Structures are given as structure tokens and as C-alpha cells.
Amino acid sequence: MIVYFPFVLFAAGLLIAYGSAGVRRQVATIAMLAASGWSLVLLVDPSTAAWAIGPIAATLLLPRAGERVRSNFEGLTRRAVTLTVAVLVALFLATRLPVGENPILLSVVPWLMGALGAAWLTSPTDEPERLQGQALLVAAAAVLILVAVPAGPLTAGVAGAMALVPIAGERGRIPGRFRPAFSGVLMLVAAAAALAAATGLTLRAVNLDDLAFDAGGPVLLASAIVLVAGSAVSAVGIEWAALLAVLALITAAPSLRWAALAALVAVATGLERHAERPAWLAVGLLSLTPVLQALASPAWSARVQAVAVAVGLVLMLFAARAGMLRVLTLPATTLLVMLLLSSLSTSNLVRFQWVAALGAVLLIAQPLLSSLIGGGRPELIRDRLLGGLLLLAIGARDSLGLGDLAVVLLLIDLAIVRVDGLTRPASGWSGRLILLARSNWPPSATFAGATLAVIGAIQASLMLGLLAAGMLAGMQLAPLLDRPALAPGPERLRSSLRWVGPILSIACGIAPALVLRMLRL
Amino acid sequence: MPLAAQALLPFFALLVAAAIVRWRPRRNVNGWIASGATGIAGIIALVELLRLAPGEHVDVPYLTTFPYADLAVRLDGLSLAFTAVTLITAAALMLSRQQVRGDRRDPWFGWLLTSAAACAVILADNLLLLFIGLQLLTLAWSGALDETARRRRGLRLSVQIADIGLLLAAASAIQSVGTSAFSGVPSDTFGLATFLLVLLPVAVRVGALAWVSSGPQAAVTFEPAIAWVAPAGYLLLRLLALMGGRLPDRPTAVALFGSGALVAIGFAVLALGRPAGLRLAAPLLAAQAALALSLSTGSEPLMTVASTWLWLLLIPLAGLVSIRVAGRSLAETLTLLNLAMIPGTVGFLALWLGGLALAASGLLFGMIPVALAVVLLGVAALSRAAGIRSIQLDPAGIWAGALLVIAAFPMLAMNPIVLPAAATVRLVPSGTVSASLLGIATGFGGWPALLVSVMTAALLGLAAWRIRDRLPLRRARDVIGWRIGWPSRPRLRPPAIPAWSRFLVWGAFLVVVAFAMARP
């Protein structure tokens, strides 16, 4: 009987949260979190209860107004429909992914928490509810993976603590006078990581109690990329978010990895809201992979994982048009997917390749369609083409890792080199260097990445190779199509270190083999 | 000196000169520095070619990156012959430009980089490096760091997109045999599709020759010879070398031969109505390039020699037509003679050798469209010839004369340059072609080059003297009123698309994803 108590507590908390305001609603939310923690304890192990500390602290830091927000009929209907759909999806997933022989009413509680977070994020009544929704989603990602892939108390606690990050993203800014120093430190760490990767230095896995970190394989280079991206082009004092991306890359525990990525998305979408839904969907699909791996029937688990990873990456590329989503979340997600793909079987890799290829076509079709429909700000076709090439390259698992190399080069281009708009006409040597770095000409990273992507795609299949070649041809025409979209806009970030991008682009274009060596494939 | 250093000497000469002219711009001496350095680079390549043993090839690696993307130089008969001819032509163009008075523009830096990039294309050791070299060459001649720059944008984009065909061929080779290095690709690696893909950049560059005729002509134009003809010829012959000197099958060879001849006829007809000058020379040159493409389809050694001869000598011919000459001058008349492809010119010699090869195979009727093209070329060129008003020795006149001398004494180019290059494309048994002071002898017949040149000169001189009052015979009138250039943008309104079509696209994507998930 006791196994149903978490569900009852959650249901009661949900009713009270929707029917009240102020402290009572805050307490009800904490009760729902406690119910999820209880469920986790019953499903896995009492030591994992440490997970609940972070989400509960986040809820305490988000006080609710004493009076209920006035709502209208449309708003209420939308909220009701959103919650209903989210709960139905949660129920479906809970029934399809049972945790051993535990009753569904016990294992559904973490899913319901995720559904509630999604509902509050999608149709919030006010800003604190949206923030609470983000915290719940991050916490849900952690708890669901903890249920599927159990971890020790420290890992569970840190994964749960990720729920605090959305609030930190909203309020935590590095003071102006410390930003250059912080950026400099991040750059130094990035340089050290790149140097270690280039020299072939082997870093041993680090274990802090049950919390394990591993910087083997391509992780060092991946960390260097996100650190440079975070330090050079991070917005308004949240350079620290780069550390979340690094955490997601180096941690060995899936629960912490995907929770950190979800937290990163929460920080990024705090500034860049127009693409938050596809970004969250992407994180949801990607964090589903460890759950599927552990809980789903072997008959369909692997193929759904392959498709989920592909669709997740397509959605992330769709969302990451500008801002922090592009600068930090896109590289972190892509590099994590790159690590994931090594475990796919050949047949599932083909499945991934085809979904990725269709996603690439979709990415390019969207801005073309938007330009025909009219209205709204025009999108950069070249960015979409680069995204499409990235999708094609990532699926090309060739023996030398040229597809992976292309992915890294294209990511450097998308996230570091091509972040801010080129608003001034180029003059002098510096202007020419910047123009060259951002062009399709050799030796820019764009050229090297796109060329290697075509070669990699052909290794996978002729059709993918031809598609990649078509995209490369499109890239030659893209500068002409992109002129209206290149006007400076409010959502484009300004790179704080103007020279880093162009120099990195040219260096990568001249010596891609060094980057391949740093990948340590 | 180690071979690795020797192979870099042409690049060194060109890049040092480029640095000097960039460092001290707008000096009169820059032209001399540029032409001198380019000439030295060309002579270095020629010396390397002469020192090369028959059939020898050397791969000089500098940086081993991936197994199929090594930074390496290929020294063989084909690459060194093309490098030498291209750089010597570039040097001659620079010298001609140096003679131009009143033009204060300073083209030397760009021209030196273009020469270096052309050299990189020709000396590249693998297909991937060749693709990168072609991109650098396009960047160098167009100077369009800003990709939206309007100058020759259509042509630049066409070339860039067409070059992707070569990238696909390189990728296909890498997939098949794990390398795109010339030494490691077996001759059966490339099929018809790959051949056609590589033909794309060649065809676009041949088309570019006709394109250049639009707009006013500069005193000296650098691109036609160095950036278009030389890479196009080299690319085609290199691919043929990789394929063992022959096309995948006979129908393809016949189709390509016919297509080349038809394109040549088309260009010749286009030239019929053009006035003298670059607008006339450009289609005539493109027609000769199309004929060279036709000859390249043959699998007989003699045909390979013919096509190599024509491609190599088209480079200086393209350089010659890139120099603006005064009307009714000796240079103009000699240029028209070279373009006419009549007996006694370098072009005709190639056709004669090709004809001999076809006759030996019992396919002489294949020369009918070629002969038609030649007649049209002759009519188009000679009907524009006007009486010579003054005889002055200018660079273009000397250049055109030198080409006629080579046609009269083919051994000057055949033995040291053409035969080593042709022998790289495919095996040319000894005795296939032997050039002497008087002409050329082959197993299927000879060509008394000196005699033909003297007779042609005499006949033409006599004819010109008889009809000197009626020259030029035809007035310029476009036979085909095409404008070579981008078609004007059609004024079409895009169809109205409802906003919900976005969801339709996403819906289709999700349906396909569902299928991908459900498929076992």
C-alpha cells in the first residue's frame, strides 16, 4: 500500500498547487517534489534521496505572489489542455517504460513531475511559474535517468542541484569588472585542454566518491570548444554557463550529464525565448536515450534511441539560431550526440543517417518556406546549410573519423566564428582576415568542414554524399540570399574577443589534421 | 639540391615576388619583378621536365595528414609540362602588360597569386588537393574575398559549383580505394559518372572562354590562359591519366567526341558575326578548346599526343588573344591566323594527328564534324582579316609569330614538352610520333610542317595581295544574337504560400520519422 503514497501525495500537491497561491502553492510544489523523491527512493535506493535537495531549494528560492494571477477563458483552456496532454504523454511513457515489476502508479510520479514542468513552461501564468517549470523539467530529467540508471548519493545530489541553475541563470550575473578575468581564465583552461588533447596527454578518470569524471577520447577537445565559445561570446555575464557544458561533457553519469544539458538549455532560453520549445523538446528526446536503454524492451529500444537522438539533434539545430542556444547549447549537444553515436549498431546508424538527412532538408526548407510566406525576420540560409552538413557529417562513421572532424570544424564555425553579424565593411588586413575566416574560401573552417562533410557523407552512402554536395553548392549561393538577413538584429550576440573567431577559423582550416589528432578517435 | 626543395622553387619564386610587389606597390619595377619571377619559375619547371626520365614520376610529400589528404607535390611529364607552359605564358602576359602605357593599375600581386595557385593546381598530388587548389585559383583570379562582390560573380559561382564535381570524384576515389593520391588510384576506379563529374569543371572553364568576351577588353587579360584553359586541360588529361588514358567505354567516347565537335561548331557559328577583337577571338578559342576535348576522347596513343599538343598550345594561344591589339596591325592578322586553325597553325597540326589516328582505326568519317568546325573557324577568322596598315613588332606580334614558328617546327614543343606529357596520360610507344626539323612522322603518315607553313604563308600572302582592297571580306553581323552572360532575373512573383504549410512540412518529417522508427 505504501508504494501508492507518493502518487497520492503528488496528486494532492497538484490539486493544491492549481487551486491556491502564495506559500500554500509553494508548499504544494515542494510536496510534489517530495513525492517524486519518495518514488525514487522506493524504486531505486534510499541513498538517492539527495536528489530532492536541489529541486526543493529551487522551489524555496521561487516565492509565489500571495494573490492568484487573473486569467481569462482562453488562458485557462490552454493551460488545462497543455497539462492534460502532458499528463497523458507521461502516462503513456510510464506504461511503456515500466521499472521492473513496480506498480505503474509508483513509477509514473517522476514522469508526472516532468509533465507538470512542461505544462508550466509551455503555458505559464507568470514569470515565476515559467522558471519553476524549468526547474521541474531539469529535476525531472535527473530523476527519470536516476530511476533508469541508478547512481550514488553524491551524483544524485549534484544532478538534483542542477534544478537551481535556471534561477542562477535568471539572477546570477558575473559583475562587470570580473568578466574579463573570468573570460581569460576560461580561455586559459580551454587552451590547456586543447594543448593536452594535441600532445596526446592521457588524463586519468577522476572519482569524487561516486561522482566520476572522464576526459578521455574527444572530450578534451569538446571541452575546449565550449569553453572558448562560452568565454568569447557569452552574453551579459553568464560566461559561467560554459562550465555546465563542460560538466555535461566530462561526467560519466548519464543523470548528471543530461540534467546539466537541460540546465544549460534553461539558462540559454532565459535569454532566447523564441526557440525554447524545440530546444526543450530536443533535450527531452536526448535525455530519453539512457531511459530507453535501461527500461525499454530490447525489441524496439535501440531503434527508437537512434531516431530519438537524430530528431533531438535536428530540433536543437532548428532552435539554435542565435544567442546562447547557438553558442553553448548547440556545441554541447552535438558533441554529446557524437559521443553517443559510437555505440549505435550499423543498422541503427543507417536509421540515424536517414532521419538526419531528412532533418537537413527540413532545416533548409524552413527558411526558404518562410521567405515565401513572408513576415518575420529572414533567416540565414548559410547557417542552415552548415547545420544540414553537420547533420550529414555526424552520421558518417568512417574509419578515420573525417565525419567527426567535419562536425567539429562546422561547430567551431557556427558557434565561435559566425556568431555576430558582420556589419562594417572590411578594410585593411584585419578586415580581409575576418572576411576570409567567414567565407567559403579555403582556408576557412567553413571550407574545411564542408569539404570533409561531403567526403564523410559519401563514405556513408552515395545519396547522402550527393545531398551534401548539393548543400555545398547551395553554400556558394547563400551569401547572395543572406544579404537581407545580415542586418544587425537584437538577438545576435556580440563576440567579446573579436580576433579569436577568425584566427581559430583560419587555424582550423589550415591544419584540420591537428584537430583530428586532438579528437583522439 | 634535394628534390623536395627543387619542387618548391617555382612557388618560392612566385610568392617572394608577390611579397615584394605587395610591400612596395605602384613601382614601375614591379612589372619586371613579377614577369621575371614568373619566367624563372617557368624555366625551373621546364628544366625539371627536361631532367625527368621518360615515364618517371616523383611524389614529394611535405606533410602527412590523412592518408588521402597529404600535402604533396606530383612531378611527372604532365604536371611539369603544364606548369612550364602556364608559367611561361603568364610571364609573357606580364611582360606584355608592362609595355602598356597609361594604365596605372597595379595587377601584379593578384597575377602572381593566380600564377602560384595555377601552379598549385597543376602540381597537386591528389584529387583533394587539386580541388583545394582550384578553389584558391578562383579566389586568386576573382579577388572576391567578399562573396557578394559583383565582379564576375556569375562566372565565379559557376566555377565554384562546378568544381564540386571534382570533390565528389575525390570522395568517390577515397571511398573505393582509400586514397585520392594519383599514385594510389587504380585505373578502373573511375566510372562514367565520375568522369562526367570531373568534366563539369572542365566544361565550365571552356565556357568561360566565351564568357570573357562580354564587356570592354582590358589591355591584357590574365584569366583566360592561366585560370581557365590551363586548369581545364590539365584536369581532363590528369583524369584520363588516372583512367589509363581511355574513357570507360566506347559509346561514351563517341558521344563525347561528337558533343565536343558540335560545341565547336556552335562556337564557330557564334563567331561568324563577331567583329575582330576579343569578341571574335573568345568563341574561336572556345571552339578550339571544344575540339581539344573531342580529341581527348580517343584511346589511341596518337590521339593522346594530338590532344595533349592542342591543350598545351591552347594556353599560349589563349594568352595571345588576351592581349588587346591595334586594328589592322600585324599582331591582329597573325592572331587571326592562329585562331583560324588552318594548315600551318598549331591547332591544325593536332587535328591532322587526330585525323591520322581515326583513319588508322577506320573512323575517318568522324572527322567530318571536326572539318566542318574548322571550315567555320577559318571563315570566321579570315573573313575579319583586314589589310595591314603598319608593321610594328609588339609583344603580341612576336607572340603570334612564335606560335606560327612552333607550328612550322613542331619539334620545338613536341619532343621536350608534349611527348613527356602525353606519355604520362597513357603509354606512347616509341616511334608513334617523331618530330624533325622538317615535320612530323607517325606510323600512319607524316606532316611536312615546314613545307605546309611556307605554302600557307605564300598562298595567304598572294590572296591578300590580290584582294587587299576588299578586306575585310565580311562585316560583323551577329549570326546568333545571343548575349553571353547571366540571363536577366525573371520578374516572377513567388507563389502565395499559406502560413500553415510550415506545419505540413514538419508533419511530413514526423511521418517519415515514424516510419524510420517502425521499420525493424
Boltz contact constraints between the chains, C-beta under 6 A:
constraints:
  - contact:
      token1: [A, 304]
      token2: [B, 517]
      max_distance: 6.0
  - contact:
      token1: [A, 307]
      token2: [B, 513]
      max_distance: 6.0
  - contact:
      token1: [A, 307]
      token2: [B, 516]
      max_distance: 6.0
  - contact:
      token1: [A, 307]
      token2: [B, 517]
      max_distance: 6.0
  - contact:
      token1: [A, 311]
      token2: [B, 513]
      max_distance: 6.0
  - contact:
      token1: [A, 351]
      token2: [B, 516]
      max_distance: 6.0
  - contact:
      token1: [A, 355]
      token2: [B, 513]
      max_distance: 6.0
  - contact:
      token1: [A, 355]
      token2: [B, 516]
      max_distance: 6.0
  - contact:
      token1: [A, 358]
      token2: [B, 509]
      max_distance: 6.0
  - contact:
      token1: [A, 358]
      token2: [B, 512]
      max_distance: 6.0
  - contact:
      token1: [A, 362]
      token2: [B, 509]
      max_distance: 6.0
  - contact:
      token1: [A, 365]
      token2: [B, 505]
      max_distance: 6.0
  - contact:
      token1: [A, 369]
      token2: [B, 502]
      max_distance: 6.0
  - contact:
      token1: [A, 372]
      token2: [B, 494]
      max_distance: 6.0
  - contact:
      token1: [A, 372]
      token2: [B, 497]
      max_distance: 6.0
  - contact:
      token1: [A, 373]
      token2: [B, 497]
      max_distance: 6.0
  - contact:
      token1: [A, 373]
      token2: [B, 499]
      max_distance: 6.0
  - contact:
      token1: [A, 400]
      token2: [B, 66]
      max_distance: 6.0
  - contact:
      token1: [A, 432]
      token2: [B, 145]
      max_distance: 6.0
  - contact:
      token1: [A, 435]
      token2: [B, 145]
      max_distance: 6.0
  - contact:
      token1: [A, 435]
      token2: [B, 146]
      max_distance: 6.0
  - contact:
      token1: [A, 436]
      token2: [B, 145]
      max_distance: 6.0
  - contact:
      token1: [A, 439]
      token2: [B, 147]
      max_distance: 6.0
  - contact:
      token1: [A, 441]
      token2: [B, 139]
      max_distance: 6.0
  - contact:
      token1: [A, 442]
      token2: [B, 132]
      max_distance: 6.0
  - contact:
      token1: [A, 442]
      token2: [B, 135]
      max_distance: 6.0
  - contact:
      token1: [A, 442]
      token2: [B, 136]
      max_distance: 6.0
  - contact:
      token1: [A, 454]
      token2: [B, 167]
      max_distance: 6.0
  - contact:
      token1: [A, 454]
      token2: [B, 171]
      max_distance: 6.0
  - contact:
      token1: [A, 455]
      token2: [B, 171]
      max_distance: 6.0
  - contact:
      token1: [A, 458]
      token2: [B, 171]
      max_distance: 6.0
  - contact:
      token1: [A, 458]
      token2: [B, 175]
      max_distance: 6.0
  - contact:
      token1: [A, 459]
      token2: [B, 175]
      max_distance: 6.0
  - contact:
      token1: [A, 469]
      token2: [B, 164]
      max_distance: 6.0
  - contact:
      token1: [A, 469]
      token2: [B, 168]
      max_distance: 6.0
  - contact:
      token1: [A, 472]
      token2: [B, 164]
      max_distance: 6.0
  - contact:
      token1: [A, 473]
      token2: [B, 161]
      max_distance: 6.0
  - contact:
      token1: [A, 473]
      token2: [B, 164]
      max_distance: 6.0
  - contact:
      token1: [A, 476]
      token2: [B, 157]
      max_distance: 6.0
  - contact:
      token1: [A, 476]
      token2: [B, 160]
      max_distance: 6.0
  - contact:
      token1: [A, 476]
      token2: [B, 161]
      max_distance: 6.0
  - contact:
      token1: [A, 479]
      token2: [B, 147]
      max_distance: 6.0
  - contact:
      token1: [A, 479]
      token2: [B, 148]
      max_distance: 6.0
  - contact:
      token1: [A, 513]
      token2: [B, 65]
      max_distance: 6.0
